[in-house]
Amino acid sequence: MDFPVVLTHPKAGEPIVSIGKHSAVYPLGAPANPQRFTPSLRFEDCAVVVEEGQAWVLVGTSGAGKDVLLQSLLGHTRIHPPPPPPGGLFPFLTLRSTPLDPHKYVSLVSFSHRPKFQTGFLDYSARYGAVWEEDKRTLRETLFPELVEKIRRAELNLPESSVEAIRGSDVRNQEVLLEWLIERLDLKQLLDLPMISLSNGQTRKARIVKTLVGQLGVRPELVLLDEGLTGLDVSTRKSILEILHEVNSHRSPRVILGNRLQDGIPEWASHVAFVEPSTDLGSSSWVVRTGKADEMRDRISRYQEGLFAPSSITSSHPPLKCIGEALVELKDVNVSYHERRVLQNTNWTIRANERWHLQGSNGSGKTTLLSLITGDHPQSYTQRVPSSLDLFGKNRKKWATVQLRKEIGIAGMDVLNAWPRGRNMSVWEVIATGFDGGFISLGPKKVGHGLGEEEQQKRVEGVDEILRKWWEVQPRHTEDLAAYARRKFADLPVGEQSLVIVLRALVGKPKLVLLDEAWSGMDAETVKAVHKFLRSSDALTEGQACIVVTHWEEEVPWGKADGILKYVLQDGRGQVV
């Protein structure tokens, strides 16, 4: 299917983004003086000059370094010396006959974390509760309200809206692009389904489409897409990359990708900016090196060599051989939304000491299956004979959801995005909430309320111990452990936040640990260290089971030699393979 929008653009070779050679990046308000203040980011013997017709990818060994570069491209940091006049940071916007505001026409969409302006608690389980409401919001209504308005006007024979009348050609271009993207990503059949029935991967595809199209009447000129491949299955990744290539080639809009080290570099990339730790500025500073894609692939390959080699990951104890009692038993379980069946006659038994890899394409039912196990889905209560759902020796109906949170440790993007950043909690306090599975610190010692002195002290020691054990395998130390434990969770880079959420899932030694795309934002070195930690008896002990959800085989901590089991979902049906 040919690209639908043909627009007039500047000639190839004209600059889009311009950051000068030997520039340094500082937080806003910090003095541009290396003797007094260490820069967060430094451009070595290179400049970042993105030109029309090029395809750039930003690759970071750490989410922190990549985030600083992305924030610099948004103008949220102080670049010294400043990008040269007259064009400044975005010459393609400021040098037009009618200049465009970068804050309006340059967009960042990050899938590594939710927008920073959202600081309160987000209840990720509430999406399932909406099945009880009569007024359900569909994908079309939630992400593409302009389509709803267009259909309404057509049905009522109303004239075009004021926006369409004023910016008719731009709006029509957006509508054509939107319809093309929906078709290419197989979203058409999902438009009128409730948002709650969509998988995380399907919702992610829709968000990418929405970002590329922009708001009605305001088409973005440049989109920075950060970690857009995380959580997508292999076939969807391929489709997304093909679409991004076409969109960028036609500059409708221009796209700069932000990838993790392990995400790789698309074949169509022409240039790469590689962010790696500085060797002389300090462990919390980063260096940017740029070059043509082929040259940078070799450099990145040398850096990455051995990070995920199975031989490089050692275990402190032999594989668990003694399989224990059944913790989770699903028998002929079904979940449906009206005529749409999401899970069909699903059977799965998870026993103590087992390690599982849950696989399935986007939309296969993984999110729904996990929500049954955690008790968040209303239909976990309503399974009728012969269907049944037993959790830890009791039928789901006999469990209060708040009690299940003590039996299941959960880490992943749902928990990370739900976390209330506005409460100013420390790393130590966030980990301590893992004992009860809540989201706020309770009790005089921040480890829970209604506890005796002995239990409180036991929990305090548990938090201290898991932090100390992690510190022994942690690849980089920028400060001492006590200082790290006191740091504000909300101030951490997203990769470190993900790591803290993993420790929170482990601290209470629950019977079942769910790691659902839990490595989001982590650099390859940290993922390797987490693997080593999980394979040790310091993280998972006798009697615990663990489920890892990821599309990347190399991100599963255990292999066949460790007795890893695999459960695959396809079109709502699951099987052990």
N, C-alpha and C positions, 0 to 999 in steps of 0.2 A: 504494500500500500504506500503510494507516494506521499511525501510530506505535503500537508495541505496549505501551508501559509507561505506566500512569497512576499518578502518585504524588501525595501530598499535600505542598504546598509553602507557604511564606509568601506573603503577599499581594504583588502587584506594587507596586513602589515602595520596598520595604524594602531596606536597603543590603546589598550583598554584599562590596564592597571599599571601603575608606575611607582616602584619603590627603588630608590637609588642604591648604588654599590656602597658597601661598608656601612649601611644604615644600622641603627640599633633601636630596639623597641623598649619603651618604659611604660609603666602604668600611668594613667592620666594623673597629673599633679606631681609626679616625681621629677626631680631635677635631672636633666640630660647630662650627667657627669659621672662617667664610669668610676672615678676615684671615690665618689661619695655614694653612688647608688648603682648596684649591678643591674645591667639591662636584662630584661626577661628573655629577649631574643636578639640575635645578631645575624646579619647577613654577611657571610664571609666574602670572598673575592667574587661576588656575584651581585646581580640586581634581580629583582622580580619585575620583569616587563612583559606583561601578557598582551599579545598583539591579536588583532582581528585575524581569524582563520586558524588560530592555534587551539589546541586542546590540552588544558593543564590539569594535573592531578597533584594534590598536596598529600604527602605521605608522612606520617609521624611514627617514630618509635615509641612515642608516648602521647596519650590523649592530651596531656597538659601542654606540651609544646605545640601540637597542631592547633589546639584551641587558641593559643596566643596569636598564631599566624592568622587564623580566621578572624579573630577580633580585630587584628590590625587592618585586614582588608575591609572591615566594616567601619573603620575610623574610630574604634573604641579604645585605642591606645595612643600613646605619644610616640611618633616616629621621628628620630633625629639622625641626620638633618631631615627636615620635612620634605615630602615629595616635591620636586621642583615645579615652580610655576612655568607657564600659565595653566597647565593642565591639572596639576596636583595629583592626588591619588587616583582619580578616575578621569583621565583626559577625554575618554569617549563620551562622557556626560557633560563635563564642564566646558568643552570647546565647541559645542554645538551652537548654531545660530540662536537657538532658544535653549539655554542650559537646563538640565534636569537635576533634580535633587537626589543625591545618592541615597539618602535615608529612605526615600520612597521607591527608588527603582533598583536598588541592590538589596537582595534578600538572602538571609541565611536560614536554612531549614536543617536543624540538627536532630538526628534520631538517637543520639547518644544520651540525651536528657531532655526534660521538658523545659519550656521557656523559663528564664530566671525570674520573670515578674510574677510567676505563680508560686507563692510561698506557703500557702495553706495546704492542709491535708486533702488529697484526692482519693476518694474511695473507689478503687478499681473494681471491687465486687459489685458496685451499684449498677453497673451495666447489665448484670444478670437480673437484678431486681426489676428492671423495666419491663420484663416480660409480663408482669402482672398489670401493667398500666394499659389503658385502652389507647392512649395517644402515644404511639411509639414513633420515634424519629428515625427515619430511614437514612441510608447513606446519601441519597440525593438531597434530602432536606438539610442534612448536617454539613456536608462538605461542598455541595453544589447548589445552593439555594437559587442561583440565577437561572438554572434549568427549570426549577419549579415555577418561577415567575414567568419564564418564557412560555411554558406549557399552559399556565393559567390564562395568560393573555390570548393565546391562540384559541383556546377553548371558548373564551367569552367574546372573541372577535374584537378585542380591545386594540387601540393603536399602540405603537411601540412606546416604550418608557422614555422618560426625559433623558436618561443617560444614553439610551440607544439613539435617540434623535440627535444629541449633541456630538457623540463620538461613534457614529454608526459604523464606520469601517473598522475601527479598532475593536469594537465590541464583537462585530461579526467575525473578525479574525480570531478572537479569543474563543468564540463559540465553535468555530471550525476546528481549532486546535484541540479544544476540550473533547469534542466528539471523536476526533482521531485518536487521542490518547486513551480514552475510555475503550475504544474498539481494540486498540493494540494490546492493552493490558487485561482484556477479558473482564472488564468491570461492568459491562452493560447489564448482565443478568443479576448483578448485585445491587443496582441502584435503588431498588424499591424494597430491599430487605432491611430489617431493623439493624442498626449499628451493632447491637449486642450480639447478633448472630454471626458477625464477621470475625475472622481470625485476626491476630495482630499483624500478620503478613499482608492480608488483604487491606486492612486499614492503612498500613504503611504505603502500599501502592497508591491508594486513593490520595493520601497526603502529598505524595510526590507529584501526582497529576495536578492537584490543586495549586501547589507551589509554582509549577511551571507555567500555569495559565494566569495566576494572579487574581486580584480582585477585579470585579466587573468594571471595565473602563480603565484599569491601571495594569498594564502588562509589564512584568519585570524585565529589565534589560540585562541583568546579571544575577544568577542564582548560585549561591555557595551551598552545595549539598554535602553535609557532613555525615559520614557513616551511613549512607543510604542503602548499603548492601546488607547491613547487619540484620539478621532475622529473616532473610529471604532465602527460599530454596534455590537450588542450582538453576532450574529452568527460568524462574522469575528473575534471578540475577542477570541471566543472559539477555532476557527481554528488556529489562531496565537499562542495561548498558547500551544495547542497540538503540533504544529510544533516545537516551541522553546524547549519543553520538550524532544522531540525526538532528535533534533539537539544537545542539551546539553548532553543528555545521551550517545550519540555516540561521544561526544567531537569533533564535526565537524561543526562549532567550539564550544568551550565552551561559555556559555552565562550567563551574570549577568544582571538581570533586575533592572531597576530603576523605581519605581512606586510612584505615589502620594498616600497619606494616603487613599483617597477615592477609589483608584483602587483595593484595596484588595491584598491578597496574593494567588497565585495559589496553588491548592491542592498538586501539585508535588514538591513544594519548600521544601527543607530540612533545610535551615538556613535563618535567616533574620538579616540584620543590620538595626536598627531603629535609625533614626536621629531626635532628638528632641531638643527644646531650652534648653540651659544651665540655671540653676537657680542661679549660683553663679559667672559665668564668665562675665555676661553681656548679654543684650538682642540680641546682634548681633553675639553671639557665640553659638556653637552647641555641643551636646554630642552624641556619638555613643554608642549604646548598642547592643550586639549581642547575639544570642541564637538559639536554635532549633526552627523550624517554629511553632510548636504547642504552645510552651511557649510564643513566641513573639506575636502570634495571640491574646492571652489573654491580654497581655500588651497593644497592639495597640487598641484592642476593648474597653478597659477601658478608654484609652485616647480619643478615637473617640466618645464615648457614648454621645448622645444628640446633636452632632454638626449639624446634618441635621434633627432632629426631628421637624415636622411642628409646634409644640407648642412653640418651642424655637425661632421662627422667628416671630416677631411682626410687625405690620403695624401702621404707624402714621396717617393713614386715612382709612376710609371704602372703600370697593371695588367700583370702578367706575361703575355707573349704566347707565349714559347717553352716549349712543353710537352716535358718530357724523357722519360727512360726509365721503364719500368714499375717501380714499387717494390713494389706488391702486386698479385697476380693470383689471384683466386678463380674457379675454373671448376667449375660444377656441384657446389658444396660442399653437403654435407648434415650436419645434426646432429640426433640423435634420442635420446630417453630411452625405451627400450622402444617402445611403439606411438606415442608422442607425438613428432611431428616439429616441431622448433623452427625449423630452416632447411631449405629445400627447393630444391635445384638452384640455388643462389645463384651469380651471376656478377657480378664487380665488378673493374675494373682501376683502380688509382690510380697516377698518374704524377707525376714530379717537377714542381714548380711549380704543381700543381693545388691549388685550395681547394674543399673539399667541405662540404656541409651534409647530415648524416645525420639523416633524419627517420623517424618511425614511432610508432605509439601504444604505450602501455605493454603489454608482452607480445608485441610484434611480432617480437622477436628481436635488437634492437640490442645488448643487453649480450652476448649469445652471439656475435654477429658480431665485436664488438670483441675479445672474449677469444680468438677464433681468430687475429686479426691480431697481437695481442700475444704469442701463443704460450702463453697461460695455460691454455687449454682442452685437456684430454687428446685430444679428438677432432681437434685440429689436426694430430696425428701420424698419424691413422688414416684419412685420406681415400683411398679406393680408386679406381683407374682405372674410369671416365673422370674421376672427380673429382680435382681437384688444388688445392693451396695453395702458391703460390710467394711468398717474401718476399725482396725485395732481390736478385733474380737467382738464388736457390737454393730448392729445395724445403724446406718447413718441417722435414722430418725431418733435414736436414743442418745445422740451426741449434741450437746450445745456447741454452736460454732466457736464460741470463745474458748472452750476446752480443747477443740481440735487444734487451735493455734499453738498450744503447748506441745502437741504431739508431732507437729509438722513444721520444720524449718524451711522457709521459702526465701530464695534469692532470685532476682531477675528484674527486668525493666518495669514490670507492674509495681513491684514494691518500691523500687528506686524512684519512679515517677510520682508515687503516692506520698512520698515522704514529706512531712511539713517542714520546709526549710526555715520558716519564720520563727521557729521555737528556739533557735540558737543553741541546739544541743551539741555536745562535744562528741568526738569519736567514741570515747569510753561509754557515754550515756546511750548512744545509738546501739552499740553492741549489746548493752545490758538489757535493752527491751526485748531481745531475742528469747529470753526465758519464758515470757508470757505471750509473745507475738504481737504486742501492741506497738503504738507509734509515739508514745510519750513516756517520759521518765516518771516513775511513781515511787513513793516511799522515801523515808529519810536518807537512805543510801542509794537511791536511784535504781534499785534493782527489783522493785515491785512493792505493793502495799499488802498489809495484813499478814506479814511474815514474822516468824519468830527471829530472835537475834542470831541463832545458829544458822538458819536458812539464809538470812541476809548475808552473813559473813561467807557462807559457802558460795553464794552467787558472786559476791565481790571478788573472791579468789578465782572463780571461774573466768570472769572477764579478764582479770590480770593475766591468768595463765594462757588463754588463747592468744592474747596480744603478744605475750612473751614468746610463745612457740612460733607464731607467725613471723615475728621479728628475726628469728633465727634463719629463716629461709628467704626473707624479703631481699630482693636484689639490690636495692639502693637505700641508703640511709642519709637523709638530708638533715636529720635532727635526732635527738635521743628519744627513746621510747616514751618517757613520761611526757615530753613536750608534744609528741604526736598524739598521745591519748587525750590531751587537753585541747587539741585543735578543733575548731568549729566545723562540724560536718558540712554545712552549707558552703564553706569556703574551699573545700577540697575540689580538685579536678574530678570530672565525672568518673574516670577510671578508678581513682582512689575511693570515690563514693561506692562504686560497684563492689570493690574489695571489702569495704566495711560491711556492706549488706550481706556478703557471703559469710563473714565472721559472725554476724548477727544470727544467721541461719544455723550456725554450728554450735554456738556457745552453750545452749541449753541441752545439747546432746539429745535431740528429739529422735523418736523412733524412725521417722522418715524425713529425708532432706530432699527438697526439690530445687534444682539449679536450672532455671528456665532462661536460656540465653544470658547467663549470669556474668559473662566476661565482657559485656558491652563497655566500650571505652577503655578497656585495659590494653596496655601495650603488650607486645609479644613476650617480653621478658617477664612481666608480671604474671601473665597467663601460665607460662612455664613454671613459675614458682608456686602458683596456686595449685597446679597439677601435682607437684611434688608434695605439697602440704596435704592435699586430699588423699593421696596414696599412703600417707603416714598414719600411725595410730594416734597422732596428736589431734587430728581433725575428726575422723570417723572411727568409732570404737565398736567393739563386739556388740552385735544386736541391732545396729542401725542399718537401714537401707538407704540407697541414694538413687535418684533419677536425674539424669542430665539431658536437657533438651537443647540441641544445637544442630544446625545444618552442616557444620564443619566437622568432619570426622576427626581431624587433628586436635580439636578442642575437647575431646572426651579424655578424661584423665587415665582411664583404664583401657587395656587391650584384651585380646583373647586369652593371653597368658594369665590375666587376672580374673578370668571368669566373667567378663562383661557379657550382659544379655542385651538383646535388642528387640524392641517392640515397635512395629511399623504400622502407622495409620494411613489408609488410602480410601478416600471417598467415604469416610465415616466408619470404615470397617478396619479392625485391628488384628494383627497376628504376631506371634513370636517367631523371629527368623534367626 
